[in-house]
Amino acid sequence: MVGPLQRVLVCSPRTAGWDQPERVARWRDLVFHHPPEFAIAQEQHETLCRELTAAGAEVLELAPAPELSLDAAYTHDASLATDFGLIVMRPGKPNRVFEGQHQGAYCLRFAIPTLAEIIAPGTTEAGDILWLDSKTLLVGHGYRTNAAGIRQLRDLLSPKGIEVLSAPLPYGPGPSACLHLMSLISLLDEQTALVDLPWLAVETVELLKSRGFQFIQMDDSERETLACNVLALGGKRLLAIEENHKTNDRLRQAGFDVRTFPGSELCINGSGGPTCLTRPLLRG
């Protein structure tokens, strides 16, 4: 999750239908803070893509489809990239189930195969999943990813030498909110994690410490603006939301090169930061 980003899938607000009244009308159901302002969100997404390209990544834009919802802009959740192909997720948010299958079909155009699909009663969202190293997957167990989904991931990956560990998630704001494991942890390099420490389970903290991770604590005043959600670009480079000045300064003081983009409408309104907006497909 922290090697040089080489190829990444995104879904712009235009592709996700943020300019389509019938989709925008569902903003409350999808737990957006207010009706999305398309022009601002699209401009912010284009800035994000320019930063990704400048970092050396090939940026692929997901194909549009009538079944997509506003949430499709947060491409990370619907699939998991592995060395063996994509695992199509079955999101716990029902309006997102189509996204995984759509991503899998689209990635076939680029010779990226689908390894497997999570099926009912399992639910999984990749925002709950961290690669601690090439052989260890940490999966948050909460409202979006359930025990049956974690068992399916373990059954799929254990024969391939991948250890799948479960991490309990807090109740937090409740079942309707988007609280992922990656809302609380962003891996910055092989030894450093940005964390929202008060919200992490003790066993998760101890697990990370036992594996040698050092922590940088986000600024608590920036929790609502998703300061803990930071995308590693490789080589100590990070992509963060520009509004989170205090946390970004902490990262710079720790020696990281922090690039930023405005996220008021694109990120904060829909509760999805730079990791959520990107589905990394290839890292160096």
C-alpha positions as CSV (number, residue, x, y, z in Angstrom):
1,M,0.0,0.0,0.0
2,V,3.0,2.3,0.2
3,G,5.1,1.5,-2.9
4,P,5.4,4.0,-5.8
5,L,1.9,4.4,-7.3
6,Q,2.0,3.4,-11.0
7,R,-1.6,2.8,-12.1
8,V,-4.8,3.9,-10.4
9,L,-8.5,3.8,-11.1
10,V,-10.7,6.8,-10.4
11,C,-14.3,7.8,-11.0
12,S,-15.0,11.5,-11.5
13,P,-18.1,13.2,-10.1
14,R,-19.2,13.5,-13.8
15,T,-19.0,9.7,-14.2
16,A,-20.7,9.1,-10.9
17,G,-23.6,11.4,-11.9
18,W,-23.1,14.3,-9.5
19,D,-24.5,16.5,-12.3
20,Q,-27.7,14.3,-12.7
21,P,-30.7,15.6,-10.7
22,E,-32.1,12.1,-10.2
23,R,-28.9,10.9,-8.6
24,V,-28.3,14.1,-6.6
25,A,-31.8,13.8,-5.1
26,R,-30.6,10.8,-3.1
27,W,-27.9,12.7,-1.2
28,R,-29.6,12.3,2.2
29,D,-30.1,8.6,1.7
30,L,-26.3,8.3,0.9
31,V,-25.4,10.4,4.0
32,F,-23.9,13.3,2.2
33,H,-23.8,16.5,4.3
34,H,-25.6,18.5,1.6
35,P,-26.5,18.3,-2.1
36,P,-23.2,18.0,-4.0
37,E,-22.1,21.0,-6.0
38,F,-21.0,19.4,-9.2
39,A,-18.8,22.1,-10.7
40,I,-16.7,22.5,-7.6
41,A,-16.4,18.7,-7.0
42,Q,-15.4,18.1,-10.6
43,E,-12.7,20.8,-10.4
44,Q,-11.4,19.4,-7.2
45,H,-11.3,15.9,-8.8
46,E,-9.3,17.2,-11.7
47,T,-6.8,18.7,-9.3
48,L,-6.5,15.3,-7.6
49,C,-5.9,13.6,-11.0
50,R,-3.2,16.1,-11.9
51,E,-1.4,15.4,-8.6
52,L,-1.6,11.6,-9.3
53,T,-0.2,12.1,-12.8
54,A,2.6,14.4,-11.5
55,A,3.5,11.6,-9.0
56,G,4.0,9.2,-11.9
57,A,0.8,7.3,-11.9
58,E,-1.2,6.3,-14.9
59,V,-4.8,7.4,-14.2
60,L,-7.7,5.4,-15.5
61,E,-11.2,6.8,-15.5
62,L,-14.0,4.2,-14.8
63,A,-16.6,3.9,-17.6
64,P,-20.0,5.4,-16.8
65,A,-23.1,3.2,-16.1
66,P,-26.7,4.0,-15.2
67,E,-26.5,1.8,-12.1
68,L,-23.8,3.9,-10.5
69,S,-24.7,6.2,-7.6
70,L,-23.0,9.3,-6.1
71,D,-20.9,7.0,-4.0
72,A,-19.1,5.5,-7.1
73,A,-16.7,8.5,-6.9
74,Y,-15.1,6.7,-3.9
75,T,-13.6,3.9,-6.1
76,H,-11.4,2.3,-3.4
77,D,-14.2,0.4,-1.7
78,A,-15.6,-1.7,-4.5
79,S,-12.6,-3.9,-5.3
80,L,-9.3,-5.2,-3.7
81,A,-6.2,-5.4,-5.9
82,T,-4.0,-8.5,-5.2
83,D,-1.1,-10.1,-7.0
84,F,-3.6,-12.7,-8.3
85,G,-6.2,-10.3,-9.7
86,L,-9.0,-8.2,-8.3
87,I,-11.3,-9.4,-5.6
88,V,-14.8,-7.9,-6.3
89,M,-16.2,-6.6,-3.0
90,R,-19.8,-6.9,-1.9
91,P,-20.3,-3.6,-0.1
92,G,-22.4,-3.4,3.0
93,K,-24.1,-0.3,1.5
94,P,-26.6,-1.8,-0.9
95,N,-26.5,0.9,-3.5
96,R,-22.8,0.1,-4.1
97,V,-23.0,-3.6,-4.9
98,F,-23.0,-3.0,-8.6
99,E,-19.7,-1.0,-8.4
100,G,-17.5,-4.0,-7.8
101,Q,-18.8,-6.0,-10.7
102,H,-18.5,-2.9,-12.9
103,Q,-14.9,-2.3,-11.8
104,G,-14.0,-5.9,-12.5
105,A,-15.5,-5.8,-16.0
106,Y,-13.7,-2.5,-16.8
107,C,-10.3,-3.7,-15.5
108,L,-10.5,-6.7,-17.9
109,R,-9.8,-4.2,-20.7
110,F,-6.4,-3.7,-19.2
111,A,-5.7,-7.4,-18.7
112,I,-6.4,-7.3,-15.0
113,P,-8.3,-10.5,-14.2
114,T,-10.9,-11.0,-11.4
115,L,-9.7,-13.5,-8.9
116,A,-13.1,-13.9,-7.1
117,E,-16.2,-12.2,-5.9
118,I,-17.5,-11.9,-2.3
119,I,-21.0,-13.4,-2.2
120,A,-24.0,-13.2,0.2
121,P,-24.2,-13.3,3.2
122,G,-20.7,-11.8,3.2
123,T,-20.1,-8.1,2.9
124,T,-16.8,-6.4,2.4
125,E,-15.6,-2.9,1.6
126,A,-11.9,-2.3,0.7
127,G,-11.9,0.8,2.9
128,D,-11.8,-1.7,5.7
129,I,-8.7,-3.5,4.4
130,L,-5.0,-2.8,4.9
131,W,-2.0,-4.7,3.5
132,L,0.4,-4.6,6.4
133,D,2.9,-6.3,4.1
134,S,2.8,-8.4,1.0
135,K,1.7,-11.5,3.0
136,T,-0.6,-9.9,5.7
137,L,-4.1,-8.4,5.3
138,L,-5.8,-6.6,8.2
139,V,-9.5,-6.4,7.8
140,G,-11.8,-4.2,9.9
141,H,-14.9,-5.9,11.2
142,G,-17.8,-3.5,11.4
143,Y,-21.0,-2.5,9.8
144,R,-19.6,-2.5,6.2
145,T,-17.5,-5.6,6.4
146,N,-19.0,-8.6,8.3
147,A,-17.6,-11.9,9.7
148,A,-18.9,-13.9,6.7
149,G,-17.0,-11.5,4.3
150,I,-13.8,-11.8,6.3
151,R,-14.1,-15.7,6.3
152,Q,-14.4,-15.6,2.5
153,L,-11.3,-13.4,2.2
154,R,-9.4,-15.8,4.4
155,D,-10.6,-18.8,2.4
156,L,-9.6,-17.1,-0.8
157,L,-6.2,-15.9,0.2
158,S,-4.9,-18.4,2.8
159,P,-4.1,-21.0,0.1
160,K,-2.0,-18.3,-1.6
161,G,0.1,-17.7,1.6
162,I,-1.7,-14.6,2.7
163,E,-2.6,-14.3,6.4
164,V,-5.9,-12.5,6.9
165,L,-6.3,-10.9,10.3
166,S,-9.5,-9.3,11.7
167,A,-9.6,-5.9,13.5
168,P,-12.7,-4.9,15.5
169,L,-14.1,-1.5,14.7
170,P,-15.9,0.8,17.1
171,Y,-19.6,1.7,17.0
172,G,-18.6,5.3,16.3
173,P,-21.4,7.4,14.8
174,G,-23.5,4.3,14.2
175,P,-24.6,2.0,11.4
176,S,-25.5,4.7,8.9
177,A,-22.1,6.4,9.0
178,C,-19.1,5.5,6.9
179,L,-16.6,4.4,9.4
180,H,-13.9,2.2,7.8
181,L,-10.6,0.9,9.2
182,M,-8.9,3.3,6.8
183,S,-10.8,6.1,8.4
184,L,-8.6,5.5,11.4
185,I,-5.3,4.4,9.9
186,S,-3.4,5.4,6.8
187,L,-0.1,3.6,6.1
188,L,2.5,6.2,5.1
189,D,5.5,3.9,4.5
190,E,6.6,0.4,5.6
191,Q,7.2,1.6,9.2
192,T,4.9,4.6,9.8
193,A,1.1,5.0,10.2
194,L,-1.1,8.0,10.6
195,V,-3.7,7.1,13.2
196,D,-6.8,8.4,15.0
197,L,-5.5,6.7,18.1
198,P,-8.5,7.2,20.5
199,W,-10.8,5.4,18.1
200,L,-8.6,2.4,17.4
201,A,-9.2,-0.9,19.3
202,V,-6.4,-1.8,21.8
203,E,-5.7,-5.1,20.0
204,T,-5.2,-3.2,16.7
205,V,-2.8,-0.7,18.3
206,E,-0.8,-3.6,19.9
207,L,-0.7,-5.5,16.7
208,L,0.7,-2.6,14.7
209,K,3.3,-1.9,17.5
210,S,4.3,-5.6,17.5
211,R,5.1,-5.3,13.8
212,G,7.3,-2.3,14.3
213,F,5.0,0.6,13.2
214,Q,5.6,4.1,14.5
215,F,2.5,6.3,14.9
216,I,1.8,9.9,13.9
217,Q,-1.4,11.1,15.6
218,M,-3.7,13.2,13.5
219,D,-4.9,16.5,15.0
220,D,-8.1,15.7,16.8
221,S,-9.7,19.0,15.7
222,E,-9.5,17.7,12.1
223,R,-11.4,14.5,12.5
224,E,-14.5,15.7,10.8
225,T,-12.5,16.9,7.8
226,L,-11.0,13.4,7.3
227,A,-7.4,14.3,8.3
228,C,-6.5,10.7,8.9
229,N,-7.3,9.8,5.3
230,V,-4.0,10.2,3.4
231,L,-2.8,8.4,0.2
232,A,0.8,7.1,0.1
233,L,2.4,7.8,-3.3
234,G,5.7,6.1,-2.5
235,G,9.1,7.5,-1.6
236,K,7.9,9.5,1.4
237,R,5.3,11.3,-0.8
238,L,1.7,11.7,0.4
239,L,-1.5,13.1,-1.0
240,A,-3.8,14.8,1.5
241,I,-6.7,17.2,1.7
242,E,-5.4,20.7,1.8
243,E,-8.0,21.9,4.5
244,N,-6.2,19.8,7.2
245,H,-3.3,22.2,7.8
246,K,-2.4,21.0,11.3
247,T,-2.2,17.3,10.5
248,N,-0.4,18.0,7.2
249,D,2.2,20.1,9.1
250,R,2.8,17.2,11.5
251,L,3.4,14.9,8.5
252,R,5.9,17.4,7.0
253,Q,7.7,17.7,10.3
254,A,8.0,13.9,10.3
255,G,9.9,14.2,7.0
256,F,7.1,13.5,4.4
257,D,6.5,15.3,1.2
258,V,2.9,16.3,1.5
259,R,1.0,17.3,-1.7
260,T,-2.5,18.5,-1.3
261,F,-5.7,19.2,-3.2
262,P,-8.9,21.0,-2.1
263,G,-11.5,18.5,-0.7
264,S,-14.4,20.6,0.7
265,E,-17.0,19.4,-1.8
266,L,-15.4,16.2,-3.2
267,C,-14.2,14.7,0.0
268,I,-15.7,16.2,3.2
269,N,-19.3,16.4,1.9
270,G,-19.4,12.7,1.0
271,S,-17.0,11.5,3.8
272,G,-14.3,10.1,1.4
273,G,-10.7,11.2,1.4
274,P,-7.9,10.7,-1.1
275,T,-7.6,6.9,-0.4
276,C,-11.3,6.5,-0.9
277,L,-11.2,8.4,-4.2
278,T,-8.5,6.0,-5.7
279,R,-8.4,2.3,-6.4
280,P,-4.6,1.6,-6.8
281,L,-4.1,-1.2,-9.3
282,L,-0.3,-1.3,-9.5
283,R,2.5,-0.2,-7.2
284,G,6.3,-0.5,-7.7
